[in-house]
Amino acid sequence: MSLPELYLSKPGVALPATRVDNAEIIRRVRACFKGTDAEFVPIASAIEHVFGLCGTKVRYLEPDERPGIIGDYAVAAAKDCLAANEVSLEEVDLVICGQISRQYFEPATAMEVAAKLGLKRTHAFDVTAACVSHLEALQTAAGYMALHPEYRAALVCSSELTGPYLSYDIQTVRELHMKVAGLTIGNAATALLLRRTPFPGGGIHLRALHTFTAPDHWELCQVPIGGTLFSSSVELMRLGKYIPPWATERLAALGLTPNDIDHYVFHQPSEIMVRKILDDVGVDNAKGVYTHGLYGNTASAAVGVTYRRLLEERTIKSGDKLVLGSAAAGYSMVFAMGEWTTGSAS
């Protein structure tokens, strides 16, 4: 099945009000530490070292864990997206939530989001695939729109609120190996619209959507049911070796090289990781967008948050080529490529 004529909107974004800096995160770890101040020094130093390597500075965290809060943030991002793109809710025939976070096993968070938006009839469901969930949901939406020519637009949301899934209980430097990644996490929600006609205010004319999976590495990063996040960060970062050759191959299939792309909008596990990927494909780092220092690692919401930052920082010209990409525990990668366009289709 070939990709139908589809356009991706500007993103909507919602952030918690609570801005948390690195010092506050270290204070939270200290509050859980059972040893003396002197014994805590090497742990604090190790955390600060990781923050320095990643470029972590601040993140936004939601302290409220009331039922429905995850859906409420997705609704806020969806409303922001609809308004930014001047699209009416009545045009939406498909709602997909692609995210890690959830507060219940059923129903689908997308059902809650659709109801709170005011949709009375729609097709709504969830997709979960770790940090590639939002882009995987986008690819799923494209597939459904290829199957259903009557669908006019899809609303694709991600709401990442970590709630009880982060652990500040770190008693030894050794434990940081599996827990320090959680200390870089930030919360955010984002939403994108996918439809068959261009957006007057600008959007991406999609040319390709692809997924790569190497499932042998599934054990490296997990959030067990009823447990907290653990991640073998060093090993996961090493799997970044898959990204440059695969992305280069996908671009070559489109008749492009990495340098033909004007803007790279990647998931943000750390700034150094994004820069290394661009170095490895031989691209000027200025083509990348960097938001880890502003929001932390916002998991599957990171691509939408970073896409918004791109539009705030730069003037995107008609014809500019963009790559949206993410990698995730599993191990999997999702790649979307398109060209910026405005007005009616030619």
C-alpha positions as CSV (number, residue, x, y, z in Angstrom):
1,M,0.0,0.0,0.0
2,S,1.5,3.4,-1.0
3,L,1.3,6.5,1.1
4,P,-1.8,8.5,0.1
5,E,-1.7,12.3,-0.4
6,L,-1.5,13.5,3.3
7,Y,-0.5,16.7,5.1
8,L,0.8,17.0,8.6
9,S,-0.2,20.1,10.6
10,K,1.7,22.4,13.0
11,P,1.7,20.8,16.4
12,G,-0.3,21.7,19.5
13,V,1.6,21.5,22.9
14,A,0.6,21.5,26.5
15,L,3.1,21.6,29.4
16,P,2.6,21.3,33.2
17,A,3.0,24.5,35.2
18,T,5.7,23.1,37.5
19,R,9.2,23.8,36.2
20,V,11.8,21.7,37.9
21,D,15.5,22.3,37.6
22,N,18.4,19.9,38.2
23,A,19.0,21.0,41.7
24,E,15.4,20.1,42.7
25,I,15.8,16.6,41.2
26,I,19.0,16.1,43.2
27,R,17.1,17.3,46.3
28,R,14.4,14.7,45.7
29,V,17.1,11.9,45.4
30,R,18.7,13.2,48.6
31,A,15.3,13.1,50.4
32,C,15.1,9.3,49.6
33,F,18.7,8.6,50.4
34,K,19.2,6.7,53.7
35,G,22.9,7.6,54.2
36,T,24.9,10.7,55.4
37,D,25.5,13.9,53.5
38,A,29.1,12.7,52.9
39,E,27.9,9.4,51.5
40,F,25.6,11.2,49.2
41,V,28.3,13.3,47.6
42,P,29.5,10.8,45.0
43,I,25.8,10.1,44.0
44,A,25.1,13.8,43.5
45,S,28.3,14.2,41.6
46,A,27.5,11.3,39.3
47,I,24.0,12.7,38.6
48,E,25.4,16.1,37.8
49,H,27.9,14.5,35.4
50,V,25.1,12.8,33.5
51,F,23.1,16.0,33.4
52,G,26.1,17.7,32.0
53,L,26.6,15.1,29.3
54,C,23.0,15.1,28.3
55,G,22.5,18.8,28.4
56,T,19.7,18.4,31.0
57,K,18.8,21.7,32.7
58,V,15.0,21.9,33.4
59,R,11.9,19.9,32.8
60,Y,8.2,20.3,33.5
61,L,6.6,17.8,35.9
62,E,2.9,17.3,36.8
63,P,2.4,16.6,40.5
64,D,-1.3,15.9,40.1
65,E,-2.2,12.2,39.7
66,R,-6.0,12.5,39.7
67,P,-7.9,10.3,37.4
68,G,-8.2,11.8,33.9
69,I,-5.2,14.1,34.2
70,I,-3.4,12.4,31.3
71,G,-6.4,12.8,29.1
72,D,-6.9,16.4,30.1
73,Y,-3.4,17.3,28.9
74,A,-4.0,15.5,25.6
75,V,-7.2,17.5,25.2
76,A,-5.4,20.7,25.9
77,A,-2.7,19.9,23.3
78,A,-5.5,18.9,20.8
79,K,-7.4,22.1,21.3
80,D,-4.1,24.1,20.8
81,C,-3.5,22.1,17.6
82,L,-7.0,22.7,16.2
83,A,-6.8,26.4,16.9
84,A,-3.2,26.8,15.5
85,N,-4.3,25.1,12.2
86,E,-7.8,26.7,12.0
87,V,-9.4,23.3,11.8
88,S,-12.9,22.5,13.2
89,L,-13.5,19.5,15.4
90,E,-16.2,18.3,13.0
91,E,-13.5,17.5,10.4
92,V,-11.9,14.9,12.7
93,D,-13.0,11.3,11.9
94,L,-10.2,9.5,13.7
95,V,-8.5,10.0,17.1
96,I,-5.4,8.1,18.1
97,C,-3.4,8.5,21.3
98,G,0.2,7.3,20.9
99,Q,1.9,7.4,24.2
100,I,3.5,5.4,27.1
101,S,1.6,6.9,30.0
102,R,-1.8,5.7,31.0
103,Q,-3.9,5.6,34.1
104,Y,-6.0,2.6,33.4
105,F,-6.0,-0.5,31.1
106,E,-9.4,0.3,29.6
107,P,-10.9,2.2,27.9
108,A,-8.5,3.6,25.4
109,T,-7.3,7.1,26.4
110,A,-8.3,8.2,22.9
111,M,-12.0,7.5,23.9
112,E,-11.6,9.8,26.9
113,V,-9.9,12.5,24.7
114,A,-12.6,12.3,22.0
115,A,-15.4,12.6,24.6
116,K,-13.8,15.5,26.4
117,L,-13.3,17.3,23.1
118,G,-17.0,16.9,22.4
119,L,-16.9,14.3,19.6
120,K,-20.1,12.3,19.6
121,R,-19.1,9.7,16.9
122,T,-15.6,8.9,15.8
123,H,-13.1,6.1,15.5
124,A,-10.8,6.2,18.5
125,F,-8.1,3.9,19.9
126,D,-4.5,3.9,21.4
127,V,-1.1,2.9,20.1
128,T,1.8,2.2,22.4
129,A,5.4,1.6,21.3
130,A,7.6,3.4,24.0
131,C,9.1,6.7,22.8
132,V,8.1,6.1,19.2
133,S,4.4,5.9,20.1
134,H,3.4,9.3,18.7
135,L,5.1,8.7,15.3
136,E,3.9,5.1,15.2
137,A,0.4,6.4,15.9
138,L,0.9,8.9,13.0
139,Q,1.9,6.0,10.7
140,T,-1.2,4.1,11.9
141,A,-3.4,7.0,11.1
142,A,-1.9,7.2,7.6
143,G,-2.7,3.5,7.1
144,Y,-6.3,4.0,8.2
145,M,-6.7,7.0,5.9
146,A,-5.5,4.9,3.0
147,L,-8.1,2.2,3.9
148,H,-10.9,4.7,4.5
149,P,-11.2,7.4,1.8
150,E,-14.2,8.8,3.7
151,Y,-11.9,9.9,6.7
152,R,-11.2,13.5,6.3
153,A,-8.7,14.1,9.2
154,A,-7.0,12.3,12.0
155,L,-6.1,13.8,15.4
156,V,-2.9,12.1,16.8
157,C,-2.1,12.9,20.4
158,S,0.6,12.0,22.9
159,S,0.3,12.8,26.7
160,E,3.4,11.8,28.7
161,L,2.9,12.3,32.4
162,T,5.1,10.0,34.5
163,G,3.2,10.2,37.7
164,P,4.4,7.3,40.0
165,Y,6.7,5.8,37.4
166,L,9.8,7.8,38.2
167,S,12.0,6.6,41.1
168,Y,14.2,9.0,43.2
169,D,15.1,6.1,45.5
170,I,18.8,5.7,44.7
171,Q,21.1,4.4,47.4
172,T,24.3,3.7,45.5
173,V,26.2,5.0,42.5
174,R,25.8,1.6,40.9
175,E,22.0,2.0,40.9
176,L,22.4,5.1,38.7
177,H,23.2,2.8,35.8
178,M,19.6,1.8,35.6
179,K,17.8,4.8,37.1
180,V,19.6,8.0,36.0
181,A,17.7,8.2,32.7
182,G,14.5,8.7,34.7
183,L,16.0,11.8,36.3
184,T,16.1,13.5,32.9
185,I,12.5,12.9,32.1
186,G,10.0,15.8,31.6
187,N,6.2,15.8,31.1
188,A,4.4,17.1,28.0
189,A,1.5,16.6,25.7
190,T,1.4,17.2,22.0
191,A,-1.1,16.8,19.1
192,L,-0.9,16.7,15.3
193,L,-3.5,16.7,12.6
194,L,-3.2,14.5,9.5
195,R,-5.5,15.3,6.6
196,R,-5.8,15.1,2.8
197,T,-5.5,18.8,2.0
198,P,-2.8,21.3,2.8
199,F,-3.1,23.6,5.8
200,P,-3.2,27.3,4.8
201,G,-0.9,28.3,7.6
202,G,1.7,25.7,6.6
203,G,2.4,22.0,7.2
204,I,4.3,19.0,6.0
205,H,3.4,17.2,2.8
206,L,4.4,13.7,3.8
207,R,6.4,11.6,1.4
208,A,7.5,8.7,3.5
209,L,6.8,6.9,6.8
210,H,8.9,3.9,7.9
211,T,9.6,1.8,11.0
212,F,12.6,-0.3,11.9
213,T,12.6,-2.8,14.8
214,A,15.4,-4.8,16.5
215,P,13.4,-6.7,19.2
216,D,16.3,-8.6,20.6
217,H,17.0,-5.6,22.8
218,W,13.6,-5.4,24.5
219,E,14.9,-6.0,28.0
220,L,17.1,-2.9,28.2
221,C,14.4,-0.4,29.2
222,Q,11.2,-1.2,31.0
223,V,8.4,0.2,33.2
224,P,6.9,-2.9,34.8
225,I,3.2,-2.9,35.7
226,G,3.1,-1.4,39.2
227,G,6.8,-0.6,39.1
228,T,9.1,2.3,38.1
229,L,11.3,3.0,35.1
230,F,14.6,1.4,34.7
231,S,16.8,1.8,31.7
232,S,20.2,0.5,30.7
233,S,21.1,3.9,29.2
234,V,24.6,3.2,28.0
235,E,23.5,0.1,26.1
236,L,20.5,1.9,24.6
237,M,22.7,4.8,23.4
238,R,25.0,2.3,21.7
239,L,22.0,1.1,19.6
240,G,22.0,4.5,18.1
241,K,24.4,2.9,15.6
242,Y,21.4,1.6,13.8
243,I,20.0,5.1,13.0
244,P,22.5,6.7,10.6
245,P,22.7,3.8,8.0
246,W,18.9,3.2,8.2
247,A,18.0,6.9,7.8
248,T,20.5,7.2,5.0
249,E,19.0,4.2,3.2
250,R,15.4,5.5,3.6
251,L,16.4,8.9,2.2
252,A,18.3,7.2,-0.7
253,A,15.0,5.4,-1.6
254,L,13.5,8.8,-2.0
255,G,16.4,10.0,-4.2
256,L,17.8,12.1,-1.4
257,T,21.0,12.4,0.7
258,P,21.1,13.5,4.4
259,N,22.4,16.9,3.3
260,D,19.3,17.4,1.2
261,I,17.2,17.7,4.4
262,D,16.9,21.2,5.8
263,H,15.6,20.4,9.3
264,Y,15.9,17.4,11.5
265,V,13.3,17.1,14.3
266,F,14.3,14.2,16.5
267,H,13.3,12.7,19.8
268,Q,15.4,14.2,22.6
269,P,17.0,11.6,24.9
270,S,20.0,13.9,25.2
271,E,21.5,16.7,23.2
272,I,24.7,14.9,22.7
273,M,22.9,11.9,21.2
274,V,21.1,14.1,18.6
275,R,24.3,15.8,17.7
276,K,26.1,12.5,17.3
277,I,23.5,11.1,14.9
278,L,23.8,14.2,12.7
279,D,27.6,13.9,12.9
280,D,27.4,10.2,11.9
281,V,25.3,11.0,8.8
282,G,27.6,13.9,7.9
283,V,25.1,16.7,8.4
284,D,25.8,20.1,9.9
285,N,24.5,20.2,13.5
286,A,22.8,23.5,12.8
287,K,20.1,21.5,10.9
288,G,19.1,19.8,14.1
289,V,16.7,21.2,16.7
290,Y,17.6,20.8,20.4
291,T,15.1,20.9,23.2
292,H,16.4,18.5,25.8
293,G,17.8,21.4,27.8
294,L,14.5,23.2,27.8
295,Y,12.1,20.3,28.5
296,G,14.1,17.2,29.4
297,N,13.3,13.9,27.7
298,T,9.5,14.1,27.1
299,A,9.4,10.6,25.7
300,S,6.9,10.1,22.8
301,A,5.8,13.8,23.1
302,A,9.4,15.0,22.3
303,V,9.0,15.1,18.5
304,G,5.9,17.3,18.7
305,V,7.5,19.5,21.3
306,T,10.7,19.8,19.2
307,Y,8.6,20.5,16.0
308,R,6.9,23.4,17.8
309,R,10.4,24.7,18.8
310,L,11.5,24.5,15.2
311,L,8.6,26.7,14.1
312,E,9.4,29.2,16.9
313,E,13.1,29.4,16.1
314,R,13.1,29.4,12.3
315,T,11.2,30.6,9.2
316,I,10.4,27.5,7.3
317,K,10.2,28.1,3.6
318,S,7.9,26.3,1.1
319,G,9.8,23.3,-0.2
320,D,12.0,22.9,2.8
321,K,12.6,19.2,3.5
322,L,12.0,17.9,7.1
323,V,12.7,14.6,8.8
324,L,10.8,13.7,12.0
325,G,12.4,10.8,13.8
326,S,12.4,8.9,17.0
327,A,14.1,5.8,18.6
328,A,12.7,3.9,21.5
329,A,13.1,1.0,23.9
330,G,12.3,-2.2,22.1
331,Y,14.5,-1.3,20.0
332,S,12.6,0.5,17.4
333,M,12.8,3.6,15.2
334,V,10.3,5.6,13.2
335,F,11.1,8.0,10.4
336,A,8.8,10.5,8.7
337,M,10.0,12.7,5.8
338,G,8.1,15.5,4.0
339,E,8.2,18.9,2.5
340,W,6.9,22.2,3.9
341,T,3.9,23.5,2.0
342,T,1.2,26.1,2.3
343,G,-2.1,26.9,0.5
344,S,-3.8,24.5,-1.8
345,A,-2.3,21.5,-3.4
346,S,-0.8,21.8,-6.8
